[in-house]
Amino acid sequence: MIRIHPFTALRPSTEHAEEVASDPYDVISTEEARERAAGKPLSFLHVVRSEIDLPEEIDCHAAEVYQKASENLQAMIAAGTLTREPQPSLYLYRQIREGQPQTGVVACVEADQYRTGEIRKHEKTRPDKEDDRTRHLLETASHAEPVFLCFRDASAFGQTITDRMTADTQAAPIFDFVAPDGVQHTGWKIAESAGYVDAFGSMDRLYIADGHHRSAGAERAATASAAANPNHTGSEEYGRFLAVVFPHDQLRILPYNRVVADRNGLSAEAFLDRLREVGTLTPAAAGTPAARGQVLVFAAGAWWLLSFPDASIDRNDPIASLDVALLQDRVLAPILGIGDPRTDARIAFVGGVRGCGELEQRAGADGVAFSMHATSADELLAVADADEIMPPKSTWFEPKLRSGLFVHTFERIAGATS
């Protein structure tokens, strides 16, 4: 039984929403954040990338950075840039990119259900990134950025959640703007939360689409707060974290492409010959492979389509049948010598939103680029259902959730540390 909770949100006013809304912390560098926040005192980048308000030489994981994030958040509250709702509510959040909408429910979910696996994951997390998110959470006493969750929609109590959302988006929005990247962001306050709470209560699981480190950090912050609180009851806000939950069939997943810095000592022709040993290789134009089991390869100034033999792919194996796994097992490791893509400095990962031109530029004359077919939402959920872990950098979700539109605060407990 999935439990979602209304929350007393901190959020910007309708007229300030566009100015406040920012990129999430993990998709832009410190330098990019400085540029985007320049001359924009209301930008939420001052909270999620607070190092931009400190000397450039500061370590972005220094204690001063987390302290500055807390100071900046409190300053936004004091100035009225963010105001607190009078009572707990749920919200709807719709994004439209290139004419394709996705609408989700903004709610708090329980850290305990992350622990038990009812909120299912498909990625490994890095301890250093968990440390960073946990420190930010505990220092600011807030979930400043939502986790991107999804669910399989089904009829409950006579209608689907999508049906409910469609009806509730007929009301006047609390914000509606188009971001610099062309994505439209619209939000609504849900007048009656009980129907959504009951509908999610009929489910047995949610899935993390994007935000594994935020989820892990939230669980650690919840555990630390509970341990430091002698009066812990289990109903505290620190035991819940902020999420936007979308129907899985609305998600748009872009490929996560690969670039390898060199051909592992092979000439261009020798490399292509090795590819012919693992699949069918034909000349191609730049783009995205049309089907699963195919990869576009850029080498020595030309694009090629590599098709793995379908009979060699075990479609019943949710991991081994993924295109990113086929590429790793049949090309990257045995031919290019990339044994561990998580740690090998020779490989880089490029979100599909950046296009083939960037792949060509990064590969240059001596490297190799791979344009992937996107992993599907059904494949992602199948991996999570099997309690498996996706290969690294398997999915790129677009559009990203804007930060600062909804903030969930929780109790600050003395002695709670990461």
FINU-32327 format. One line per field, with one value per residue (C-alpha): z, y, x; residue number from 1. Coordinates in nm, 2 decimals, always signed. Each point is the difference from the previous one (the first is absolute). Layout:
FINU-32327
c3 = [Z,...]
c2 = [Y,...]
c1 = [X,...]
nr = [NUM,...]
//
This chain:
FINU-32327
c3 = [+0.00,-0.12,+0.24,-0.14,+0.22,-0.06,+0.13,+0.10,-0.30,-0.02,-0.35,-0.20,-0.09,-0.35,-0.11,+0.14,-0.10,-0.33,+0.17,+0.28,-0.20,-0.08,-0.15,+0.25,+0.17,-0.18,-0.37,-0.01,+0.13,+0.25,-0.28,-0.19,+0.31,+0.06,-0.35,+0.02,+0.34,-0.09,+0.06,+0.12,+0.38,+0.01,-0.18,+0.21,-0.12,+0.30,+0.21,-0.20,-0.13,+0.29,-0.07,-0.27,+0.28,+0.15,-0.13,-0.31,+0.16,+0.26,+0.00,-0.10,+0.29,+0.26,+0.31,-0.09,-0.32,+0.19,+0.25,-0.28,-0.15,+0.33,+0.03,-0.35,+0.05,+0.32,-0.18,-0.28,+0.27,+0.19,-0.32,-0.09,-0.32,+0.13,+0.22,+0.19,-0.08,+0.28,+0.00,-0.14,-0.37,-0.30,-0.33,-0.37,-0.21,-0.38,-0.24,-0.38,-0.22,-0.37,+0.02,+0.23,+0.35,+0.32,+0.31,+0.35,+0.36,+0.23,+0.35,+0.28,+0.01,+0.29,+0.05,+0.16,-0.32,-0.18,+0.27,-0.05,-0.39,-0.05,-0.16,-0.24,-0.14,-0.31,+0.05,+0.24,+0.19,+0.08,+0.37,-0.07,-0.18,+0.28,+0.25,-0.19,-0.02,+0.37,+0.11,-0.21,+0.14,+0.36,-0.02,-0.17,+0.17,-0.33,-0.31,-0.24,-0.31,-0.07,-0.10,-0.34,+0.06,-0.22,+0.03,-0.21,-0.03,+0.04,+0.08,+0.37,+0.15,-0.35,-0.17,-0.06,+0.15,-0.35,-0.01,+0.33,-0.12,-0.32,+0.19,+0.25,-0.26,-0.11,+0.30,+0.00,+0.03,+0.28,-0.25,-0.38,-0.19,-0.27,+0.11,-0.21,-0.15,-0.14,+0.25,+0.14,+0.38,+0.15,+0.35,+0.18,+0.36,+0.05,+0.17,+0.13,+0.09,+0.15,-0.34,-0.10,+0.34,-0.04,-0.36,+0.08,+0.30,-0.23,-0.15,+0.14,-0.15,-0.15,-0.21,+0.01,-0.35,+0.08,+0.33,+0.16,+0.20,+0.12,+0.12,+0.17,+0.16,+0.12,+0.16,+0.17,+0.13,+0.13,+0.18,+0.15,+0.12,+0.15,+0.18,+0.15,+0.10,+0.35,-0.07,-0.34,-0.08,-0.37,-0.12,-0.04,-0.32,-0.02,-0.07,-0.33,-0.31,-0.29,-0.33,-0.33,-0.10,-0.37,-0.19,-0.15,-0.35,-0.01,+0.06,-0.28,+0.04,-0.23,-0.07,+0.20,-0.26,+0.04,-0.12,+0.04,-0.03,-0.22,-0.19,+0.25,-0.24,-0.30,-0.34,-0.13,-0.24,+0.26,+0.24,-0.26,-0.08,+0.37,-0.01,-0.29,+0.21,+0.25,-0.23,-0.34,-0.09,-0.26,-0.09,+0.15,+0.06,+0.34,+0.22,+0.24,-0.07,-0.10,+0.20,+0.30,-0.06,-0.21,+0.06,-0.22,+0.01,-0.10,-0.08,-0.22,-0.13,-0.10,+0.15,-0.01,+0.12,+0.21,+0.03,+0.25,-0.11,+0.15,+0.06,+0.23,+0.23,+0.29,+0.02,+0.32,+0.18,+0.10,+0.04,-0.27,-0.27,+0.06,-0.28,+0.24,+0.14,-0.35,-0.09,+0.32,-0.02,-0.37,-0.09,+0.28,+0.22,-0.25,-0.29,+0.17,+0.33,+0.21,+0.29,+0.25,-0.16,+0.35,+0.06,-0.34,-0.09,-0.37,-0.03,+0.02,+0.01,-0.20,+0.04,-0.31,+0.01,-0.12,-0.34,-0.23,-0.08,+0.35,-0.03,-0.31,+0.16,+0.31,-0.20,-0.24,-0.23,+0.25,+0.23,-0.05,+0.08,+0.04,-0.06,+0.20,-0.04,+0.31,+0.28,+0.04,+0.32,-0.02,-0.01,+0.30,+0.20,-0.09,+0.14,+0.32,+0.04,-0.04,+0.28,-0.24,-0.07,-0.33,-0.16,+0.07,-0.20,-0.16,+0.00,-0.05,+0.10,-0.18,+0.10,+0.34,+0.30,+0.08,+0.35,+0.24,-0.11,+0.30,+0.32,+0.29,+0.34,+0.29,+0.37,+0.08,+0.26,+0.20,-0.04,-0.33,-0.23,-0.32]
c2 = [+0.00,+0.32,+0.30,+0.35,+0.31,+0.35,+0.26,+0.37,+0.11,+0.29,+0.14,+0.32,+0.23,-0.03,+0.31,-0.11,-0.37,+0.04,+0.21,-0.25,-0.33,-0.13,-0.29,-0.29,-0.01,-0.30,+0.10,+0.31,+0.07,+0.27,+0.22,-0.04,+0.08,+0.32,+0.11,-0.08,+0.16,+0.31,+0.30,-0.23,+0.03,-0.20,-0.31,-0.32,-0.07,+0.21,-0.29,-0.31,+0.13,+0.23,-0.01,+0.26,+0.26,-0.09,+0.06,-0.19,-0.21,-0.15,-0.38,-0.06,-0.25,+0.23,+0.06,+0.36,-0.10,-0.19,+0.28,+0.25,-0.21,+0.02,+0.37,+0.07,-0.21,+0.18,+0.34,-0.10,-0.08,+0.32,+0.21,-0.16,-0.16,-0.33,-0.02,-0.28,-0.14,+0.02,-0.37,-0.33,-0.06,-0.21,+0.16,-0.08,+0.09,-0.01,+0.04,+0.03,-0.05,+0.00,-0.05,-0.30,+0.04,-0.18,+0.07,-0.13,+0.02,+0.21,-0.17,-0.13,-0.37,-0.19,-0.08,-0.32,-0.12,+0.07,-0.22,-0.28,+0.01,+0.11,+0.30,-0.19,+0.10,-0.10,+0.17,-0.03,+0.31,+0.14,+0.07,+0.34,+0.12,-0.14,+0.19,+0.32,-0.03,-0.11,+0.30,+0.24,-0.15,+0.02,+0.34,+0.16,-0.22,-0.02,-0.21,+0.27,-0.21,-0.27,-0.36,-0.11,-0.31,-0.19,-0.26,-0.23,+0.16,-0.21,+0.06,+0.03,+0.10,+0.04,+0.22,+0.01,+0.26,+0.14,+0.05,+0.19,+0.21,+0.09,+0.12,+0.20,+0.18,+0.18,+0.23,+0.32,-0.07,+0.13,+0.05,-0.02,+0.10,-0.11,-0.05,+0.11,-0.35,+0.02,-0.23,+0.12,-0.05,+0.02,-0.08,-0.04,-0.04,-0.30,+0.09,-0.34,-0.22,-0.30,-0.16,+0.00,-0.14,-0.28,-0.08,-0.02,-0.21,-0.27,-0.04,-0.21,+0.19,+0.31,+0.03,+0.25,+0.13,+0.28,+0.10,-0.31,+0.21,+0.24,-0.31,-0.16,+0.33,+0.05,-0.35,+0.07,+0.34,-0.16,-0.28,+0.25,+0.23,-0.29,-0.12,+0.34,+0.07,-0.15,+0.07,-0.16,-0.12,-0.10,+0.28,+0.27,+0.18,-0.10,-0.35,+0.11,+0.14,+0.21,-0.17,+0.06,-0.33,-0.05,-0.28,-0.20,+0.01,+0.37,+0.00,+0.11,-0.18,+0.11,-0.21,+0.04,-0.01,-0.10,+0.14,-0.19,+0.21,-0.24,-0.33,-0.20,-0.01,-0.12,+0.17,+0.12,-0.29,-0.26,+0.14,-0.03,-0.35,-0.09,+0.15,-0.22,-0.30,+0.08,+0.12,+0.14,+0.33,+0.23,+0.36,+0.24,+0.36,+0.18,-0.05,-0.24,-0.38,-0.09,-0.32,-0.19,-0.21,+0.28,+0.26,+0.28,+0.02,+0.31,-0.09,+0.17,+0.26,-0.23,-0.15,-0.37,-0.20,-0.30,-0.26,-0.28,-0.34,-0.02,-0.37,+0.07,+0.23,-0.15,+0.22,-0.18,+0.15,+0.36,+0.10,-0.19,+0.09,+0.38,+0.17,+0.17,-0.35,-0.15,+0.29,-0.04,-0.38,-0.03,+0.32,+0.22,-0.27,-0.25,+0.24,+0.34,-0.13,+0.19,-0.25,+0.23,+0.29,+0.15,+0.06,-0.01,+0.36,-0.09,-0.01,+0.29,+0.01,+0.25,+0.06,-0.06,+0.35,+0.13,-0.17,-0.17,+0.31,+0.00,-0.37,+0.06,+0.29,-0.19,-0.31,+0.20,-0.20,-0.25,-0.07,-0.20,+0.12,-0.21,+0.13,-0.23,-0.10,+0.13,-0.23,-0.02,+0.06,-0.36,-0.13,+0.22,-0.13,-0.36,+0.04,+0.16,-0.28,-0.26,+0.17,+0.06,+0.30,+0.17,+0.04,+0.35,+0.29,-0.19,+0.27,+0.37,+0.16,+0.32,+0.24,+0.04,+0.10,+0.37,+0.07,+0.26,-0.04,-0.22,-0.04,-0.23,+0.09,-0.23,+0.01,+0.10,-0.25,+0.09,-0.26,-0.14,-0.04,-0.16]
c1 = [+0.00,+0.16,-0.04,+0.02,-0.05,-0.11,+0.25,+0.01,+0.21,+0.23,-0.05,+0.04,-0.29,-0.14,+0.18,+0.34,-0.01,+0.19,+0.27,+0.04,-0.01,+0.34,+0.19,+0.05,+0.33,+0.14,-0.04,+0.21,+0.35,+0.09,+0.13,-0.33,-0.20,+0.20,-0.08,-0.37,-0.05,+0.19,-0.23,-0.28,-0.02,-0.32,+0.14,-0.02,+0.35,+0.11,-0.14,+0.09,+0.33,+0.09,+0.37,-0.07,-0.03,+0.34,+0.35,+0.08,+0.27,-0.24,-0.03,-0.37,-0.02,+0.14,-0.22,-0.04,-0.18,-0.27,-0.03,-0.04,-0.28,-0.18,+0.06,-0.12,-0.32,-0.08,+0.06,-0.24,-0.26,+0.06,-0.03,-0.33,+0.15,-0.12,-0.31,-0.15,-0.34,-0.26,-0.08,+0.14,-0.09,+0.09,+0.08,+0.02,+0.30,-0.01,+0.29,-0.03,+0.31,-0.03,-0.37,+0.02,-0.16,+0.07,-0.20,+0.08,-0.12,+0.21,+0.00,+0.21,+0.09,+0.15,+0.36,-0.11,-0.15,+0.33,+0.17,-0.24,+0.02,-0.36,+0.16,+0.22,+0.34,+0.19,+0.34,+0.29,+0.09,+0.34,+0.08,+0.15,-0.31,-0.22,+0.21,-0.05,-0.38,-0.03,+0.21,-0.21,-0.32,+0.10,+0.16,-0.30,-0.26,-0.18,-0.05,+0.08,-0.03,-0.26,+0.09,-0.14,-0.22,-0.24,-0.28,-0.20,-0.34,-0.32,-0.36,-0.07,-0.33,-0.14,+0.26,+0.38,+0.23,+0.04,-0.37,+0.01,+0.29,-0.17,-0.31,+0.20,+0.21,-0.31,+0.04,+0.20,+0.37,+0.22,+0.29,+0.04,+0.31,+0.24,+0.36,+0.30,+0.03,-0.35,-0.17,-0.33,-0.05,-0.35,-0.12,-0.33,-0.10,-0.23,-0.32,-0.07,+0.29,-0.18,-0.08,+0.37,+0.11,-0.25,+0.10,+0.37,-0.09,-0.13,+0.35,+0.28,+0.30,+0.14,+0.32,+0.28,+0.05,+0.25,+0.14,+0.16,+0.26,-0.27,-0.21,+0.30,+0.09,-0.36,+0.00,+0.33,-0.12,-0.32,+0.20,+0.24,-0.28,-0.20,+0.31,+0.07,-0.36,-0.08,-0.37,-0.02,-0.35,+0.02,-0.23,+0.26,+0.05,+0.37,-0.12,-0.15,+0.15,-0.12,-0.09,-0.18,-0.17,-0.08,-0.18,+0.28,-0.15,+0.03,+0.38,+0.23,+0.33,+0.29,+0.31,+0.31,+0.28,+0.36,+0.33,+0.33,+0.32,+0.19,-0.03,+0.21,+0.30,-0.20,+0.01,-0.33,-0.03,+0.10,-0.26,-0.27,+0.11,-0.04,-0.36,-0.08,+0.08,-0.28,-0.27,-0.10,+0.17,-0.14,+0.07,-0.26,-0.09,+0.03,-0.31,-0.15,-0.04,-0.35,-0.03,+0.13,+0.30,+0.17,+0.27,+0.12,+0.38,+0.21,+0.36,+0.26,-0.24,-0.28,-0.32,-0.08,-0.30,+0.09,-0.28,+0.04,-0.14,-0.35,+0.04,+0.29,-0.20,-0.19,-0.31,-0.10,+0.30,-0.09,+0.36,+0.19,-0.25,+0.04,+0.19,+0.24,+0.08,+0.05,+0.23,+0.20,+0.03,+0.07,+0.19,+0.11,+0.16,+0.14,+0.10,+0.06,+0.12,-0.26,-0.03,-0.18,-0.18,-0.07,+0.37,+0.18,+0.11,+0.01,-0.38,-0.24,-0.38,-0.21,-0.37,-0.20,-0.14,+0.34,-0.01,+0.24,+0.20,+0.14,+0.08,+0.20,+0.18,+0.09,+0.12,+0.22,+0.23,+0.12,-0.29,-0.33,-0.35,-0.32,-0.35,-0.24,-0.36,-0.18,-0.08,-0.38,-0.20,-0.12,+0.36,+0.08,-0.29,+0.08,+0.35,-0.13,-0.26,+0.27,+0.20,+0.28,+0.22,+0.02,+0.34,+0.14,-0.14,-0.28,-0.26,-0.03,-0.33,-0.11,-0.14,+0.15,-0.20,+0.05,+0.12,-0.15,-0.36,-0.08,+0.20,-0.07,+0.15,+0.04,+0.10,+0.36,+0.13,+0.30,+0.28,-0.13,+0.30,+0.08]
nr = [1,2,3,4,5,6,7,8,9,10,11,12,13,14,15,16,17,18,19,20,21,22,23,24,25,26,27,28,29,30,31,32,33,34,35,36,37,38,39,40,41,42,43,44,45,46,47,48,49,50,51,52,53,54,55,56,57,58,59,60,61,62,63,64,65,66,67,68,69,70,71,72,73,74,75,76,77,78,79,80,81,82,83,84,85,86,87,88,89,90,91,92,93,94,95,96,97,98,99,100,101,102,103,104,105,106,107,108,109,110,111,112,113,114,115,116,117,118,119,120,121,122,123,124,125,126,127,128,129,130,131,132,133,134,135,136,137,138,139,140,141,142,143,144,145,146,147,148,149,150,151,152,153,154,155,156,157,158,159,160,161,162,163,164,165,166,167,168,169,170,171,172,173,174,175,176,177,178,179,180,181,182,183,184,185,186,187,188,189,190,191,192,193,194,195,196,197,198,199,200,201,202,203,204,205,206,207,208,209,210,211,212,213,214,215,216,217,218,219,220,221,222,223,224,225,226,227,228,229,230,231,232,233,234,235,236,237,238,239,240,241,242,243,244,245,246,247,248,249,250,251,252,253,254,255,256,257,258,259,260,261,262,263,264,265,266,267,268,269,270,271,272,273,274,275,276,277,278,279,280,281,282,283,284,285,286,287,288,289,290,291,292,293,294,295,296,297,298,299,300,301,302,303,304,305,306,307,308,309,310,311,312,313,314,315,316,317,318,319,320,321,322,323,324,325,326,327,328,329,330,331,332,333,334,335,336,337,338,339,340,341,342,343,344,345,346,347,348,349,350,351,352,353,354,355,356,357,358,359,360,361,362,363,364,365,366,367,368,369,370,371,372,373,374,375,376,377,378,379,380,381,382,383,384,385,386,387,388,389,390,391,392,393,394,395,396,397,398,399,400,401,402,403,404,405,406,407,408,409,410,411,412,413,414,415,416,417,418]
//
